[in-house]
């Protein structure tokens, strides 16, 4: 029998309420101050603050991507000695949808997570040392790759993991070409400035169903319609080797993929060291450790140089 945990930190983002609510974000988007020595230009930094995401092209070379693609294919084929709990299948098949905790289960992807070209800009924007809250490899196979519904990551991380503040950034490294047709990530620019507190209590073990199809902790159709009208919808297309950085509260999702062209991306969630998770704010118990690092030993050791 599990014992409910209770956070002692003031809840700035109450959610999973009787009725959906909107609030303006009290946290900054960029926590530091730009200088000429920064790993991002002033224009890039301002774009991230305005839109809640930033696309960086040609970050990784073709040889580096080839090595990552080969390793991703090996993991998907079941040749990586992966923890069974960290592998999520598609809703109606045995095809692998997501592999979690890449940094703990694979040497090459651990090195990718610590790469200065990705971890450097995120640490800069968060103005803090960072650790990996979550890492995953998302596959979207051709012909029958399923969608990921609209959501704010922070709503779940706050409600079910106990992340106190909006001081986290996701980095998506495109391992295959992402175009307008094969289910690229879609985002609502500017949506990160408002928090949508979702309606409905968190069911026990909600992650077991939400990882296949998320139904709790998502904005209503009315809220999504209003946001889309206000902010519009963009999509993150790019060649393999592109990096997408997006704020933890940016509303995003992706369509299914019925093209012959598979889509595969590595995701790393960088949380500020000062923002480590506590007890969940809207769940009785926290999600498993493969979804939320609950006891990080220290900030990541950022590495420079080529992957391969």
C-alpha positions as YAML, in Angstrom:
chain: A
units: angstrom
residues:
- id: 1
  name: UNK
  ca: [0.00, 0.00, 0.00]
- id: 2
  name: UNK
  ca: [1.52, 3.33, -1.08]
- id: 3
  name: UNK
  ca: [1.63, 6.33, 1.22]
- id: 4
  name: UNK
  ca: [0.69, 9.70, -0.24]
- id: 5
  name: UNK
  ca: [3.43, 12.31, -0.28]
- id: 6
  name: UNK
  ca: [2.81, 15.99, 0.37]
- id: 7
  name: UNK
  ca: [4.90, 18.89, -0.91]
- id: 8
  name: UNK
  ca: [5.96, 21.56, 1.55]
- id: 9
  name: UNK
  ca: [6.63, 24.13, -1.19]
- id: 10
  name: UNK
  ca: [4.00, 26.74, -2.04]
- id: 11
  name: UNK
  ca: [2.08, 25.64, -5.09]
- id: 12
  name: UNK
  ca: [2.32, 28.37, -7.72]
- id: 13
  name: UNK
  ca: [0.52, 26.26, -10.32]
- id: 14
  name: UNK
  ca: [-2.52, 24.47, -8.84]
- id: 15
  name: UNK
  ca: [-3.92, 21.97, -11.34]
- id: 16
  name: UNK
  ca: [-6.14, 18.87, -11.69]
- id: 17
  name: UNK
  ca: [-9.01, 20.97, -10.35]
- id: 18
  name: UNK
  ca: [-12.78, 20.66, -10.58]
- id: 19
  name: UNK
  ca: [-12.81, 23.12, -13.46]
- id: 20
  name: UNK
  ca: [-10.14, 24.26, -15.93]
- id: 21
  name: UNK
  ca: [-8.45, 27.58, -15.09]
- id: 22
  name: UNK
  ca: [-5.98, 29.91, -16.82]
- id: 23
  name: UNK
  ca: [-3.28, 31.91, -15.04]
- id: 24
  name: UNK
  ca: [-0.43, 34.08, -16.24]
- id: 25
  name: UNK
  ca: [3.01, 32.62, -15.72]
- id: 26
  name: UNK
  ca: [4.87, 34.19, -12.75]
- id: 27
  name: UNK
  ca: [8.22, 32.57, -13.65]
- id: 28
  name: UNK
  ca: [10.63, 34.06, -16.21]
- id: 29
  name: UNK
  ca: [11.35, 32.26, -19.47]
- id: 30
  name: UNK
  ca: [15.02, 33.27, -19.60]
- id: 31
  name: UNK
  ca: [16.46, 33.26, -16.10]
- id: 32
  name: UNK
  ca: [19.76, 34.98, -16.81]
- id: 33
  name: UNK
  ca: [21.24, 37.87, -18.75]
- id: 34
  name: UNK
  ca: [22.60, 37.75, -22.26]
- id: 35
  name: UNK
  ca: [26.31, 38.49, -22.85]
- id: 36
  name: UNK
  ca: [28.45, 38.26, -26.00]
- id: 37
  name: UNK
  ca: [30.05, 35.09, -24.57]
- id: 38
  name: UNK
  ca: [26.70, 33.27, -24.43]
- id: 39
  name: UNK
  ca: [26.22, 30.04, -26.43]
- id: 40
  name: UNK
  ca: [23.21, 31.65, -28.15]
- id: 41
  name: UNK
  ca: [23.04, 34.93, -29.99]
- id: 42
  name: UNK
  ca: [20.93, 37.77, -28.62]
- id: 43
  name: UNK
  ca: [18.42, 37.22, -31.44]
- id: 44
  name: UNK
  ca: [18.17, 33.50, -30.65]
- id: 45
  name: UNK
  ca: [17.69, 34.21, -26.96]
- id: 46
  name: UNK
  ca: [14.98, 36.78, -27.63]
- id: 47
  name: UNK
  ca: [13.25, 34.39, -30.05]
- id: 48
  name: UNK
  ca: [13.17, 31.68, -27.39]
- id: 49
  name: UNK
  ca: [11.68, 34.10, -24.86]
- id: 50
  name: UNK
  ca: [9.04, 35.29, -27.32]
- id: 51
  name: UNK
  ca: [7.98, 31.98, -28.83]
- id: 52
  name: UNK
  ca: [8.86, 29.42, -26.16]
- id: 53
  name: UNK
  ca: [11.06, 27.41, -28.51]
- id: 54
  name: UNK
  ca: [14.10, 27.71, -30.75]
- id: 55
  name: UNK
  ca: [15.25, 25.66, -33.76]
- id: 56
  name: UNK
  ca: [19.01, 25.22, -34.20]
- id: 57
  name: UNK
  ca: [20.05, 23.82, -37.58]
- id: 58
  name: UNK
  ca: [23.06, 21.67, -38.52]
- id: 59
  name: UNK
  ca: [24.14, 21.13, -34.91]
- id: 60
  name: UNK
  ca: [25.35, 17.56, -35.43]
- id: 61
  name: UNK
  ca: [27.33, 16.21, -38.39]
- id: 62
  name: UNK
  ca: [26.21, 13.45, -40.74]
- id: 63
  name: UNK
  ca: [28.69, 11.00, -39.17]
- id: 64
  name: UNK
  ca: [27.39, 11.75, -35.68]
- id: 65
  name: UNK
  ca: [23.78, 11.30, -36.81]
- id: 66
  name: UNK
  ca: [24.65, 8.04, -38.57]
- id: 67
  name: UNK
  ca: [26.10, 6.67, -35.34]
- id: 68
  name: UNK
  ca: [23.02, 7.77, -33.38]
- id: 69
  name: UNK
  ca: [20.65, 6.33, -35.99]
- id: 70
  name: UNK
  ca: [22.42, 2.96, -35.86]
- id: 71
  name: UNK
  ca: [22.24, 2.90, -32.07]
- id: 72
  name: UNK
  ca: [18.57, 3.92, -32.10]
- id: 73
  name: UNK
  ca: [17.76, 1.11, -34.54]
- id: 74
  name: UNK
  ca: [19.60, -1.37, -32.34]
- id: 75
  name: UNK
  ca: [17.64, -0.29, -29.27]
- id: 76
  name: UNK
  ca: [14.34, -0.49, -31.11]
- id: 77
  name: UNK
  ca: [15.19, -4.00, -32.27]
- id: 78
  name: UNK
  ca: [15.54, -5.10, -28.64]
- id: 79
  name: UNK
  ca: [19.31, -5.48, -28.72]
- id: 80
  name: UNK
  ca: [20.10, -3.02, -25.93]
- id: 81
  name: UNK
  ca: [19.39, -5.00, -22.74]
- id: 82
  name: UNK
  ca: [16.84, -2.36, -21.79]
- id: 83
  name: UNK
  ca: [14.80, -2.30, -18.61]
- id: 84
  name: UNK
  ca: [11.38, -3.59, -19.67]
- id: 85
  name: UNK
  ca: [9.55, -0.88, -17.71]
- id: 86
  name: UNK
  ca: [11.32, 1.82, -19.72]
- id: 87
  name: UNK
  ca: [10.03, 0.56, -23.10]
- id: 88
  name: UNK
  ca: [6.56, 1.75, -24.14]
- id: 89
  name: UNK
  ca: [4.75, 0.15, -27.10]
- id: 90
  name: UNK
  ca: [2.27, 1.75, -29.47]
- id: 91
  name: UNK
  ca: [-1.35, 1.68, -28.19]
- id: 92
  name: UNK
  ca: [-2.51, -1.10, -30.54]
- id: 93
  name: UNK
  ca: [0.67, -2.97, -31.41]
- id: 94
  name: UNK
  ca: [3.98, -4.23, -30.08]
- id: 95
  name: UNK
  ca: [5.95, -1.64, -32.01]
- id: 96
  name: UNK
  ca: [8.16, 0.46, -29.76]
- id: 97
  name: UNK
  ca: [6.81, 3.98, -29.22]
- id: 98
  name: UNK
  ca: [9.27, 5.31, -26.62]
- id: 99
  name: UNK
  ca: [12.38, 4.20, -24.76]
- id: 100
  name: UNK
  ca: [12.96, 6.10, -21.50]
- id: 101
  name: UNK
  ca: [16.09, 6.69, -19.39]
- id: 102
  name: UNK
  ca: [18.45, 6.73, -22.36]
- id: 103
  name: UNK
  ca: [21.21, 8.33, -20.30]
- id: 104
  name: UNK
  ca: [21.28, 5.42, -17.85]
- id: 105
  name: UNK
  ca: [20.99, 2.64, -20.41]
- id: 106
  name: UNK
  ca: [23.17, 3.67, -23.34]
- id: 107
  name: UNK
  ca: [26.68, 5.14, -23.46]
- id: 108
  name: UNK
  ca: [26.30, 7.04, -26.75]
- id: 109
  name: UNK
  ca: [23.01, 8.67, -25.79]
- id: 110
  name: UNK
  ca: [24.41, 9.53, -22.37]
- id: 111
  name: UNK
  ca: [27.21, 11.37, -24.17]
- id: 112
  name: UNK
  ca: [24.65, 13.09, -26.42]
- id: 113
  name: UNK
  ca: [22.70, 14.29, -23.38]
- id: 114
  name: UNK
  ca: [25.85, 15.88, -21.94]
- id: 115
  name: UNK
  ca: [26.99, 17.47, -25.20]
- id: 116
  name: UNK
  ca: [27.86, 21.16, -24.90]
- id: 117
  name: UNK
  ca: [25.95, 21.95, -28.08]
- id: 118
  name: UNK
  ca: [22.70, 20.98, -26.35]
- id: 119
  name: UNK
  ca: [23.29, 21.13, -22.60]
- id: 120
  name: UNK
  ca: [25.22, 24.41, -22.91]
- id: 121
  name: UNK
  ca: [22.37, 26.53, -24.32]
- id: 122
  name: UNK
  ca: [19.83, 25.00, -21.93]
- id: 123
  name: UNK
  ca: [22.00, 25.69, -18.90]
- id: 124
  name: UNK
  ca: [22.47, 29.24, -20.19]
- id: 125
  name: UNK
  ca: [18.74, 29.87, -20.60]
- id: 126
  name: UNK
  ca: [17.98, 28.40, -17.17]
- id: 127
  name: UNK
  ca: [20.95, 30.23, -15.61]
- id: 128
  name: UNK
  ca: [21.81, 27.22, -13.48]
- id: 129
  name: UNK
  ca: [23.56, 23.89, -13.54]
- id: 130
  name: UNK
  ca: [21.24, 21.23, -14.94]
- id: 131
  name: UNK
  ca: [20.40, 17.58, -14.49]
- id: 132
  name: UNK
  ca: [18.30, 15.24, -16.60]
- id: 133
  name: UNK
  ca: [14.76, 15.06, -15.31]
- id: 134
  name: UNK
  ca: [13.87, 12.66, -18.11]
- id: 135
  name: UNK
  ca: [15.37, 11.25, -21.29]
- id: 136
  name: UNK
  ca: [13.67, 9.30, -24.02]
- id: 137
  name: UNK
  ca: [13.87, 8.10, -27.59]
- id: 138
  name: UNK
  ca: [10.65, 8.68, -29.53]
- id: 139
  name: UNK
  ca: [9.93, 6.57, -32.57]
- id: 140
  name: UNK
  ca: [7.14, 7.31, -35.01]
- id: 141
  name: UNK
  ca: [7.24, 4.56, -37.64]
- id: 142
  name: UNK
  ca: [5.99, 5.04, -41.16]
- id: 143
  name: UNK
  ca: [2.38, 4.21, -42.06]
- id: 144
  name: UNK
  ca: [1.06, 3.75, -38.50]
- id: 145
  name: UNK
  ca: [2.98, 6.03, -36.13]
- id: 146
  name: UNK
  ca: [0.49, 7.37, -33.61]
- id: 147
  name: UNK
  ca: [-0.06, 10.98, -32.59]
- id: 148
  name: UNK
  ca: [0.99, 12.71, -29.35]
- id: 149
  name: UNK
  ca: [-1.91, 14.85, -28.13]
- id: 150
  name: UNK
  ca: [-1.64, 18.56, -27.26]
- id: 151
  name: UNK
  ca: [-0.24, 19.20, -23.79]
- id: 152
  name: UNK
  ca: [2.12, 21.21, -21.61]
- id: 153
  name: UNK
  ca: [4.87, 19.01, -20.21]
- id: 154
  name: UNK
  ca: [5.11, 21.14, -17.10]
- id: 155
  name: UNK
  ca: [1.51, 20.44, -16.12]
- id: 156
  name: UNK
  ca: [2.32, 16.74, -15.77]
- id: 157
  name: UNK
  ca: [5.78, 17.26, -14.30]
- id: 158
  name: UNK
  ca: [4.32, 19.59, -11.69]
- id: 159
  name: UNK
  ca: [1.21, 17.56, -10.90]
- id: 160
  name: UNK
  ca: [2.67, 14.04, -10.96]
- id: 161
  name: UNK
  ca: [6.44, 14.48, -10.49]
- id: 162
  name: UNK
  ca: [6.58, 17.46, -8.14]
- id: 163
  name: UNK
  ca: [8.55, 19.93, -10.28]
- id: 164
  name: UNK
  ca: [8.07, 23.25, -8.41]
- id: 165
  name: UNK
  ca: [8.80, 25.95, -11.02]
- id: 166
  name: UNK
  ca: [8.87, 26.47, -14.78]
- id: 167
  name: UNK
  ca: [12.64, 26.20, -14.91]
- id: 168
  name: UNK
  ca: [13.11, 23.28, -17.30]
- id: 169
  name: UNK
  ca: [13.74, 22.96, -21.03]
- id: 170
  name: UNK
  ca: [13.31, 20.04, -23.42]
- id: 171
  name: UNK
  ca: [15.77, 19.40, -26.20]
- id: 172
  name: UNK
  ca: [14.71, 17.32, -29.19]
- id: 173
  name: UNK
  ca: [17.56, 16.08, -31.39]
- id: 174
  name: UNK
  ca: [16.22, 15.11, -34.80]
- id: 175
  name: UNK
  ca: [17.68, 11.73, -35.77]
- id: 176
  name: UNK
  ca: [15.71, 11.59, -39.01]
- id: 177
  name: UNK
  ca: [14.39, 14.31, -41.29]
- id: 178
  name: UNK
  ca: [11.21, 15.85, -39.86]
- id: 179
  name: UNK
  ca: [9.00, 17.48, -42.47]
- id: 180
  name: UNK
  ca: [5.46, 18.79, -42.64]
- id: 181
  name: UNK
  ca: [4.06, 15.35, -43.45]
- id: 182
  name: UNK
  ca: [5.64, 12.72, -41.19]
- id: 183
  name: UNK
  ca: [4.33, 13.88, -37.83]
- id: 184
  name: UNK
  ca: [6.74, 16.63, -36.74]
- id: 185
  name: UNK
  ca: [6.35, 18.36, -33.40]
- id: 186
  name: UNK
  ca: [3.77, 21.14, -33.55]
- id: 187
  name: UNK
  ca: [3.91, 24.07, -31.13]
- id: 188
  name: UNK
  ca: [1.82, 27.10, -30.28]
- id: 189
  name: UNK
  ca: [4.26, 30.05, -30.17]
- id: 190
  name: UNK
  ca: [3.70, 32.20, -27.10]
- id: 191
  name: UNK
  ca: [1.54, 29.62, -25.31]
- id: 192
  name: UNK
  ca: [4.24, 29.17, -22.67]
- id: 193
  name: UNK
  ca: [3.26, 32.46, -21.04]
- id: 194
  name: UNK
  ca: [-0.02, 31.10, -19.67]
- id: 195
  name: UNK
  ca: [-0.59, 28.06, -17.50]
- id: 196
  name: UNK
  ca: [-3.69, 25.98, -18.16]
- id: 197
  name: UNK
  ca: [-4.70, 24.25, -14.94]
- id: 198
  name: UNK
  ca: [-6.46, 21.12, -16.13]
- id: 199
  name: UNK
  ca: [-9.68, 19.61, -14.80]
- id: 200
  name: UNK
  ca: [-9.99, 16.18, -13.20]
- id: 201
  name: UNK
  ca: [-8.21, 14.27, -10.45]
- id: 202
  name: UNK
  ca: [-5.11, 12.22, -11.20]
- id: 203
  name: UNK
  ca: [-5.97, 8.50, -11.31]
- id: 204
  name: UNK
  ca: [-3.70, 6.04, -9.55]
- id: 205
  name: UNK
  ca: [-0.85, 4.89, -11.82]
- id: 206
  name: UNK
  ca: [-2.00, 7.37, -14.46]
- id: 207
  name: UNK
  ca: [1.33, 7.02, -16.31]
- id: 208
  name: UNK
  ca: [0.49, 3.46, -17.39]
- id: 209
  name: UNK
  ca: [-2.20, 4.75, -19.73]
- id: 210
  name: UNK
  ca: [-1.02, 8.32, -20.36]
- id: 211
  name: UNK
  ca: [2.25, 7.17, -21.96]
- id: 212
  name: UNK
  ca: [0.21, 5.46, -24.67]
- id: 213
  name: UNK
  ca: [-2.60, 8.03, -24.88]
- id: 214
  name: UNK
  ca: [-2.78, 11.05, -22.60]
- id: 215
  name: UNK
  ca: [-6.28, 11.97, -21.45]
- id: 216
  name: UNK
  ca: [-5.72, 13.50, -17.98]
- id: 217
  name: UNK
  ca: [-3.73, 16.71, -17.70]
- id: 218
  name: UNK
  ca: [-4.53, 18.02, -21.16]
- id: 219
  name: UNK
  ca: [-6.27, 21.31, -22.02]
- id: 220
  name: UNK
  ca: [-9.89, 21.23, -23.14]
- id: 221
  name: UNK
  ca: [-10.87, 21.61, -26.77]
- id: 222
  name: UNK
  ca: [-12.13, 25.08, -25.92]
- id: 223
  name: UNK
  ca: [-8.80, 26.10, -24.39]
- id: 224
  name: UNK
  ca: [-6.83, 24.67, -27.30]
- id: 225
  name: UNK
  ca: [-9.07, 26.45, -29.79]
- id: 226
  name: UNK
  ca: [-8.58, 29.77, -28.01]
- id: 227
  name: UNK
  ca: [-4.82, 29.29, -27.86]
- id: 228
  name: UNK
  ca: [-4.58, 28.30, -31.50]
- id: 229
  name: UNK
  ca: [-6.59, 31.37, -32.50]
- id: 230
  name: UNK
  ca: [-4.41, 33.63, -30.34]
- id: 231
  name: UNK
  ca: [-0.98, 32.15, -31.03]
- id: 232
  name: UNK
  ca: [-1.27, 30.10, -34.20]
- id: 233
  name: UNK
  ca: [0.38, 26.73, -34.77]
- id: 234
  name: UNK
  ca: [3.92, 26.17, -35.99]
- id: 235
  name: UNK
  ca: [5.77, 22.93, -36.71]
- id: 236
  name: UNK
  ca: [9.42, 22.07, -36.15]
- id: 237
  name: UNK
  ca: [10.69, 20.78, -39.48]
- id: 238
  name: UNK
  ca: [14.36, 20.15, -40.04]
- id: 239
  name: UNK
  ca: [17.01, 17.80, -41.34]
- id: 240
  name: UNK
  ca: [18.55, 15.14, -39.17]
- id: 241
  name: UNK
  ca: [21.06, 16.88, -36.89]
- id: 242
  name: UNK
  ca: [18.70, 19.77, -36.08]
- id: 243
  name: UNK
  ca: [18.04, 20.58, -32.41]
- id: 244
  name: UNK
  ca: [14.77, 21.97, -31.07]
- id: 245
  name: UNK
  ca: [14.77, 23.60, -27.64]
- id: 246
  name: UNK
  ca: [11.38, 24.30, -26.08]
- id: 247
  name: UNK
  ca: [10.17, 25.66, -22.78]
- id: 248
  name: UNK
  ca: [8.54, 23.24, -20.36]
- id: 249
  name: UNK
  ca: [5.17, 25.03, -20.60]
- id: 250
  name: UNK
  ca: [4.91, 25.41, -24.38]
- id: 251
  name: UNK
  ca: [1.76, 23.70, -25.67]
- id: 252
  name: UNK
  ca: [2.80, 21.08, -28.21]
- id: 253
  name: UNK
  ca: [1.77, 17.82, -29.84]
- id: 254
  name: UNK
  ca: [2.17, 15.92, -33.10]
- id: 255
  name: UNK
  ca: [0.04, 14.25, -35.74]
- id: 256
  name: UNK
  ca: [0.19, 10.59, -36.65]
- id: 257
  name: UNK
  ca: [2.53, 9.48, -39.41]
- id: 258
  name: UNK
  ca: [0.96, 7.65, -42.34]
- id: 259
  name: UNK
  ca: [3.82, 8.43, -44.74]
- id: 260
  name: UNK
  ca: [6.42, 5.74, -45.54]
- id: 261
  name: UNK
  ca: [9.05, 7.92, -43.84]
- id: 262
  name: UNK
  ca: [9.70, 7.13, -40.16]
- id: 263
  name: UNK
  ca: [10.42, 9.86, -37.63]
- id: 264
  name: UNK
  ca: [12.84, 9.37, -34.76]
- id: 265
  name: UNK
  ca: [13.95, 11.96, -32.20]
- id: 266
  name: UNK
  ca: [15.93, 11.87, -28.96]
- id: 267
  name: UNK
  ca: [14.46, 13.95, -26.11]
- id: 268
  name: UNK
  ca: [16.31, 15.23, -23.08]
- id: 269
  name: UNK
  ca: [14.61, 17.22, -20.34]
- id: 270
  name: UNK
  ca: [17.03, 19.54, -18.54]
- id: 271
  name: UNK
  ca: [15.85, 20.77, -15.17]
- id: 272
  name: UNK
  ca: [17.63, 23.47, -13.16]
- id: 273
  name: UNK
  ca: [19.54, 22.02, -10.24]
- id: 274
  name: UNK
  ca: [17.75, 24.48, -7.94]
- id: 275
  name: UNK
  ca: [14.39, 23.17, -9.23]
- id: 276
  name: UNK
  ca: [14.71, 19.51, -8.26]
- id: 277
  name: UNK
  ca: [11.45, 17.63, -7.91]
- id: 278
  name: UNK
  ca: [9.66, 17.28, -4.59]
- id: 279
  name: UNK
  ca: [6.43, 15.49, -3.67]
- id: 280
  name: UNK
  ca: [3.79, 15.62, -6.42]
- id: 281
  name: UNK
  ca: [1.48, 18.63, -6.30]
- id: 282
  name: UNK
  ca: [-1.60, 16.82, -7.67]
- id: 283
  name: UNK
  ca: [-1.04, 13.08, -7.29]
- id: 284
  name: UNK
  ca: [-0.86, 10.74, -4.33]
- id: 285
  name: UNK
  ca: [2.49, 9.26, -5.28]
- id: 286
  name: UNK
  ca: [5.19, 10.25, -7.79]
- id: 287
  name: UNK
  ca: [5.66, 8.56, -11.13]
- id: 288
  name: UNK
  ca: [8.40, 5.90, -11.40]
- id: 289
  name: UNK
  ca: [12.05, 6.95, -11.53]
- id: 290
  name: UNK
  ca: [12.39, 6.11, -15.24]
- id: 291
  name: UNK
  ca: [10.00, 9.01, -15.92]
- id: 292
  name: UNK
  ca: [11.31, 11.44, -13.33]
- id: 293
  name: UNK
  ca: [14.80, 11.41, -11.82]
- id: 294
  name: UNK
  ca: [14.02, 11.79, -8.13]
- id: 295
  name: UNK
  ca: [17.49, 11.54, -6.62]
- id: 296
  name: UNK
  ca: [20.07, 13.01, -9.01]
- id: 297
  name: UNK
  ca: [23.61, 12.69, -7.69]
- id: 298
  name: UNK
  ca: [24.65, 16.03, -9.11]
- id: 299
  name: UNK
  ca: [24.47, 18.28, -12.20]
- id: 300
  name: UNK
  ca: [25.51, 16.70, -15.48]
- id: 301
  name: UNK
  ca: [29.12, 16.93, -16.61]
- id: 302
  name: UNK
  ca: [28.90, 18.87, -19.89]
- id: 303
  name: UNK
  ca: [31.24, 17.45, -22.56]
- id: 304
  name: UNK
  ca: [32.73, 19.02, -25.67]
- id: 305
  name: UNK
  ca: [33.94, 17.49, -28.92]
- id: 306
  name: UNK
  ca: [32.47, 15.19, -31.56]
- id: 307
  name: UNK
  ca: [30.26, 12.25, -30.67]
- id: 308
  name: UNK
  ca: [31.64, 10.00, -33.38]
...
